[in-house]
Amino acid sequence: MFDIRSFYEAKSVEDAVDALVRDENAEIISGGTDVLIRVREGRDAGRSLVSIHNIKELKGVRLLENGDLSIGAGTSFSHITNDPLIQKYIPMLGEAVDTVGGPQIRNTGTIGGNICNGATSADSASTMCTLDADILLEGPEGRRIVPIASFYTGPGRTVRERTEVCTCFLIHRESYEGWHGHYIKYGKRKAMEIATLGCAVRVKLSEDKRTIEDVRLGYGVAGPTPLRCKKAEELLRGCLVTDQEAVGEFARMAVTEVNPRSSWRASKEFRLQLIEELPKRALAEAVKKAGGIINA
Ligand SMILES: Cc1cc2nc3c(=O)[nH]c(=O)nc-3n(C[C@H](O)[C@H](O)[C@H](O)COP(=O)(O)OP(=O)(O)OC[C@H]3O[C@@H](n4cnc5c(N)ncnc54)[C@H](O)[C@@H]3O)c2cc1C
């Protein structure tokens, strides 16, 4: 039994915002793969739900005139993985969300729910951090854009107001053109598993593929929120792809920028070991995808 006070099917984003303003007990439900679990467990029992599930404008991936990619917040994981624009420009995101749950969850769960639930373990989050995604929110006061770096405020918390609908994510052209990336989800098994640690690396190589022109490193479950390791990135910028010493320093620096905790899934010490090891592996894959040769 689901203890739900009321269920309202919004016809548009504006209609959803109005419904959220009208009822201070109301929260958004999109795919419902987090919300319904919380309702069933009693944590969100008795809430009013405003469904954005059938709002067409929230779904799909578009290439905008300026070259930016727009990903609708209501787009399901399986849509993202199979979308031709994602496959062409940011296959890493399609691969990352393909690690979520099982097929049923990937057909139902949305990227908007994955980012807005504020979970550090969200499988799309570390990749979205390395893409410097902008988050578009629409509420009673109008629209605003929040860079993902300022979106998370703590475990399960974000700057989004209860009455704001996340409409889409913008991936700017300069964050995907010429970049290649790889996401590693470490978990005890391959499917139906929340990440013990998630590691996302994106690289941009020089034209001759010998130098790391730019690099981005993001983690999930390495702290209370998804995060980037800017000092580690700085260390590796301009290094040769074959410079294993620099790669080692990059990974060791990352360890100084994180704050993992012990949980029943893994100890803090084990997570720190993963935090040092996984970026080396993800970097090697990203360089390979970019056409670089590490063991020349
Ligand atoms: C069996 C199972 C396995 C799972 N495995 C994984 C996994 O491996 N990796 C992983 O990352 N997650 C996993 N999840 C969690 C979940 O599937 C994802 O977080 C999913 O992305 C949530 O999306 P949703 O559309 O179902 O969100 P919902 O449950 O509808 O909403 C989640 C939260 O976000 C808010 N919200 C949703 N959409 C919007 C929006 N557009 N604007 C503003 N707020 C919004 C809701 O109010 C709610 O607080 C799993 C869940 C289950 C049940």
The ligand as an SDF file (V2000), in Angstrom:
LIG
                    3D

 53 58  0  0  0  0  0  0  0  0999 V2000
   15.8100   -0.9570   -7.4400 C   0  0  0  0  0  0  0  0  0  0  0  0
   16.4790    0.3770   -7.6100 C   0  0  0  0  0  0  0  0  0  0  0  0
   17.7750    0.4370   -8.0710 C   0  0  0  0  0  0  0  0  0  0  0  0
   18.4040    1.6760   -8.2460 C   0  0  0  0  0  0  0  0  0  0  0  0
   19.6830    1.7090   -8.6950 N   0  0  0  0  0  0  0  0  0  0  0  0
   20.3040    2.9010   -8.8910 C   0  0  0  0  0  0  0  0  0  0  0  0
   21.6470    2.9390   -9.3880 C   0  0  0  0  0  0  0  0  0  0  0  0
   22.2660    1.9230   -9.6610 O   0  0  0  0  0  0  0  0  0  0  0  0
   22.2110    4.1740   -9.5810 N   0  0  0  0  0  0  0  0  0  0  0  0
   21.5500    5.3340   -9.2990 C   0  0  0  0  0  0  0  0  0  0  0  0
   22.1200    6.4030   -9.4970 O   0  0  0  0  0  0  0  0  0  0  0  0
   20.2820    5.3130   -8.8190 N   0  0  0  0  0  0  0  0  0  0  0  0
   19.6470    4.1400   -8.6110 C   0  0  0  0  0  0  0  0  0  0  0  0
   18.3620    4.1110   -8.1150 N   0  0  0  0  0  0  0  0  0  0  0  0
   17.7030    5.3700   -7.7450 C   0  0  0  0  0  0  0  0  0  0  0  0
   16.7680    5.9800   -8.8040 C   0  0  0  0  0  0  0  0  0  0  0  0
   16.3560    5.0560   -9.7680 O   0  0  0  0  0  0  0  0  0  0  0  0
   17.4140    7.1580   -9.5260 C   0  0  0  0  0  0  0  0  0  0  0  0
   17.8610    8.1280   -8.5940 O   0  0  0  0  0  0  0  0  0  0  0  0
   16.4900    7.8360  -10.5310 C   0  0  0  0  0  0  0  0  0  0  0  0
   17.2560    8.6700  -11.3420 O   0  0  0  0  0  0  0  0  0  0  0  0
   15.3960    8.6710   -9.9350 C   0  0  0  0  0  0  0  0  0  0  0  0
   14.6550    9.2380  -11.0170 O   0  0  0  0  0  0  0  0  0  0  0  0
   13.0880    9.2950  -10.9730 P   0  0  0  0  0  0  0  0  0  0  0  0
   12.6230    9.9700  -12.2180 O   0  0  0  0  0  0  0  0  0  0  0  0
   12.5230    7.9390  -10.7120 O   0  0  0  0  0  0  0  0  0  0  0  0
   12.8950   10.2580   -9.7190 O   0  0  0  0  0  0  0  0  0  0  0  0
   11.6840   10.3960   -8.6930 P   0  0  0  0  0  0  0  0  0  0  0  0
   11.6490    9.2400   -7.7700 O   0  0  0  0  0  0  0  0  0  0  0  0
   10.4380   10.7370   -9.3970 O   0  0  0  0  0  0  0  0  0  0  0  0
   12.2160   11.6950   -7.9280 O   0  0  0  0  0  0  0  0  0  0  0  0
   13.4320   11.6980   -7.2080 C   0  0  0  0  0  0  0  0  0  0  0  0
   13.5770   13.0500   -6.4850 C   0  0  0  0  0  0  0  0  0  0  0  0
   13.8590   14.0850   -7.3990 O   0  0  0  0  0  0  0  0  0  0  0  0
   12.7990   15.0320   -7.4530 C   0  0  0  0  0  0  0  0  0  0  0  0
   12.5840   15.3020   -8.8790 N   0  0  0  0  0  0  0  0  0  0  0  0
   12.4520   14.3880   -9.8640 C   0  0  0  0  0  0  0  0  0  0  0  0
   12.4030   14.9810  -11.0690 N   0  0  0  0  0  0  0  0  0  0  0  0
   12.4850   16.3090  -10.8370 C   0  0  0  0  0  0  0  0  0  0  0  0
   12.4990   17.4600  -11.6600 C   0  0  0  0  0  0  0  0  0  0  0  0
   12.4210   17.3830  -13.0080 N   0  0  0  0  0  0  0  0  0  0  0  0
   12.5930   18.6700  -11.0860 N   0  0  0  0  0  0  0  0  0  0  0  0
   12.7030   18.7860   -9.7360 C   0  0  0  0  0  0  0  0  0  0  0  0
   12.7130   17.7370   -8.8990 N   0  0  0  0  0  0  0  0  0  0  0  0
   12.6080   16.5120   -9.4330 C   0  0  0  0  0  0  0  0  0  0  0  0
   11.6060   14.3880   -6.7330 C   0  0  0  0  0  0  0  0  0  0  0  0
   10.7890   15.3420   -6.0820 O   0  0  0  0  0  0  0  0  0  0  0  0
   12.3360   13.5000   -5.7470 C   0  0  0  0  0  0  0  0  0  0  0  0
   12.7310   14.2400   -4.6110 O   0  0  0  0  0  0  0  0  0  0  0  0
   17.7090    2.8850   -7.9340 C   0  0  0  0  0  0  0  0  0  0  0  0
   16.3730    2.8160   -7.4830 C   0  0  0  0  0  0  0  0  0  0  0  0
   15.7640    1.5670   -7.3130 C   0  0  0  0  0  0  0  0  0  0  0  0
   14.3410    1.5450   -6.8400 C   0  0  0  0  0  0  0  0  0  0  0  0
  1  2  1  0
  2  3  1  0
  2 52  2  0
  3  4  2  0
  4  5  1  0
  4 50  1  0
  5  6  2  0
  6  7  1  0
  6 13  1  0
  7  8  2  0
  7  9  1  0
  9 10  1  0
 10 11  2  0
 10 12  1  0
 12 13  2  0
 13 14  1  0
 14 15  1  0
 14 50  1  0
 15 16  1  0
 16 17  1  0
 16 18  1  0
 18 19  1  0
 18 20  1  0
 20 21  1  0
 20 22  1  0
 22 23  1  0
 23 24  1  0
 24 25  2  0
 24 26  1  0
 24 27  1  0
 27 28  1  0
 28 29  2  0
 28 30  1  0
 28 31  1  0
 31 32  1  0
 32 33  1  0
 33 34  1  0
 33 48  1  0
 34 35  1  0
 35 36  1  0
 35 46  1  0
 36 37  1  0
 36 45  1  0
 37 38  2  0
 38 39  1  0
 39 40  1  0
 39 45  2  0
 40 41  1  0
 40 42  2  0
 42 43  1  0
 43 44  2  0
 44 45  1  0
 46 47  1  0
 46 48  1  0
 48 49  1  0
 50 51  2  0
 51 52  1  0
 52 53  1  0
M  END
$$$$
